[in-house]
Amino acid sequence: MQEDMKKWDEYRWEGIFREEDQCINTYMKELPRYIDLPEEEEILFNRIRKLQKELPEANQLYDRLYECQCDSCDEESLLPDDWRSMPGADIYKRVLEHSCSWTRTYASDLSPETMNLGLKGVCLYAVLLSRIVSVMEMPADMPSLVVASCKRMNSTINEIVGLGNEISRLQPDLSIKMGELSSRILLVREKVITLMEDNRKKIG
């Protein structure tokens, strides 16, 4: 099965990522509604599990790429010590820095009217970090998978910029700060595009 997956093009992978996005969007949509309840996590994951059952089997195939290959599966999978030399490491570092800036803004500056938008941004940055770590761990001989992942990352970045614009509209005193955050994440998008194009060149 894994041998066949290496032959998939970026559009086949995009279809799988769209399935994953359904689960992510469900989580972010429901989070503000249940966040203050003691059983919030269980409610959210029950709703997501219900959605996952309705998705095609292809999602399980994507998970096979990251099955543990070690002798003992008790240890949590971590990036290697030399992760800074891996493709996409600079993107990961910058996204991590920008996510911290967004989270600080969410915690200290947002009004009740924009709080849910800020929370959605925190979730989107978590998605972005997860995607770039996945890219860093992807097999070198699967450039189509990297290309499809980069396209999803850019889509997430566009959503974050859109949230910043909406927060600026509802809370004008934050327009300068939101503009700065958007400018920084758009520079990251340029790096993602470069990574994507580098992998396009590997596709025969």
DOPA-290596 format. One line per field, with one value per residue (C-alpha): residue number from 1; residue in one letter; x, y, z. Coordinates in pm, whole numbers. Each point is the difference from the previous one (the first is absolute). Layout:
nr: NUM;...
rest: A;...
xx: X;...
yy: Y;...
zz: Z;...
END
This chain:
nr: 1;2;3;4;5;6;7;8;9;10;11;12;13;14;15;16;17;18;19;20;21;22;23;24;25;26;27;28;29;30;31;32;33;34;35;36;37;38;39;40;41;42;43;44;45;46;47;48;49;50;51;52;53;54;55;56;57;58;59;60;61;62;63;64;65;66;67;68;69;70;71;72;73;74;75;76;77;78;79;80;81;82;83;84;85;86;87;88;89;90;91;92;93;94;95;96;97;98;99;100;101;102;103;104;105;106;107;108;109;110;111;112;113;114;115;116;117;118;119;120;121;122;123;124;125;126;127;128;129;130;131;132;133;134;135;136;137;138;139;140;141;142;143;144;145;146;147;148;149;150;151;152;153;154;155;156;157;158;159;160;161;162;163;164;165;166;167;168;169;170;171;172;173;174;175;176;177;178;179;180;181;182;183;184;185;186;187;188;189;190;191;192;193;194;195;196;197;198;199;200;201;202;203;204
rest: M;Q;E;D;M;K;K;W;D;E;Y;R;W;E;G;I;F;R;E;E;D;Q;C;I;N;T;Y;M;K;E;L;P;R;Y;I;D;L;P;E;E;E;E;I;L;F;N;R;I;R;K;L;Q;K;E;L;P;E;A;N;Q;L;Y;D;R;L;Y;E;C;Q;C;D;S;C;D;E;E;S;L;L;P;D;D;W;R;S;M;P;G;A;D;I;Y;K;R;V;L;E;H;S;C;S;W;T;R;T;Y;A;S;D;L;S;P;E;T;M;N;L;G;L;K;G;V;C;L;Y;A;V;L;L;S;R;I;V;S;V;M;E;M;P;A;D;M;P;S;L;V;V;A;S;C;K;R;M;N;S;T;I;N;E;I;V;G;L;G;N;E;I;S;R;L;Q;P;D;L;S;I;K;M;G;E;L;S;S;R;I;L;L;V;R;E;K;V;I;T;L;M;E;D;N;R;K;K;I;G
xx: 0;278;168;-319;-20;334;-158;-284;5;-59;-369;-63;164;-198;-319;120;100;-348;-140;234;-105;-360;102;216;-272;-255;228;58;-368;-113;283;-140;-335;139;329;-130;-163;183;-58;94;272;-216;-291;223;180;-325;-129;323;5;-354;112;306;-222;-167;330;148;269;269;57;128;247;151;50;200;281;69;-49;270;283;209;31;-173;-305;-5;212;-162;112;221;196;372;252;123;-349;130;166;-320;-197;-262;177;22;-373;-72;211;-168;-352;72;117;-302;-243;137;-56;-357;-71;133;-224;-296;62;61;-156;-313;-344;-299;-114;320;90;-138;187;319;-67;-52;336;170;-149;110;356;-6;-117;278;265;-130;9;356;125;-167;174;335;-62;-125;200;233;-136;-356;21;-367;-99;222;-153;-355;94;152;-319;-200;243;-44;-377;31;224;-261;-263;222;45;-376;-54;246;-192;-329;144;135;-347;-173;277;173;246;167;24;373;86;-214;162;344;-103;-146;315;217;-211;-16;381;-32;-237;277;227;-274;-40;375;-9;-296;172;320;-202;-190;336;51;-321;75
yy: 0;245;-63;108;312;116;21;226;352;320;8;-343;118;323;-206;-170;331;138;-285;91;363;-101;-135;303;244;-189;29;374;68;-182;103;342;-162;-259;142;90;-339;-257;-273;226;-230;-310;181;138;-324;-196;235;-30;-380;-9;207;-221;-306;167;65;-238;-251;217;186;-322;-40;339;-111;-302;231;84;-339;-72;-200;-39;-315;166;220;130;304;309;87;308;189;-91;216;140;107;349;-144;-162;150;233;53;376;10;-195;238;310;-140;-89;356;154;-233;117;363;-75;-189;285;242;-232;-26;368;227;-145;120;-231;78;-133;-270;-288;121;3;-351;-120;155;-193;-322;89;60;-342;-152;184;-127;-353;17;130;-264;-262;144;-17;-370;-94;-248;172;-208;132;356;0;-44;295;217;-83;72;336;98;-79;205;299;-37;7;306;177;-81;147;321;16;-31;283;221;-79;72;333;88;-83;134;289;64;-329;71;83;-308;-225;150;-85;-357;-43;139;-248;-303;106;-12;-358;-70;101;-260;-262;83;-44;-338;-101;100;-181;-319;55;-18;-351;-130;-166
zz: 0;91;-337;-176;217;-133;-342;109;-144;195;-92;152;321;-6;10;317;155;-69;206;285;-31;65;340;80;-99;209;302;-44;-64;311;236;103;81;241;125;347;66;218;-259;-294;-140;-1;-169;-273;-73;-6;-268;-199;30;-135;-299;-57;-38;-296;-179;-261;87;-161;327;155;-285;81;360;-120;-105;363;165;255;-157;315;214;296;-53;355;-83;-144;-353;-1;-262;1;180;-331;-109;-83;-310;-129;-293;144;333;-51;-75;319;211;-141;30;362;72;-173;175;335;-102;-107;324;213;-190;46;374;74;-262;-156;98;65;-355;-158;251;-206;-307;204;125;-356;-90;282;-143;-354;114;169;-329;-184;241;-32;-379;-21;246;-220;-305;178;72;-347;-209;-245;-287;37;-139;-105;364;99;-276;112;363;-93;-180;315;210;-229;25;380;-15;-213;264;272;-201;-48;375;58;-242;171;346;-131;-128;329;225;-184;283;-95;-373;12;204;-219;-309;137;81;-348;-165;189;-84;-366;-7;123;-289;-242;159;-28;-370;-52;175;-215;-324;100;36;-324;-178;140;-158;-331
END
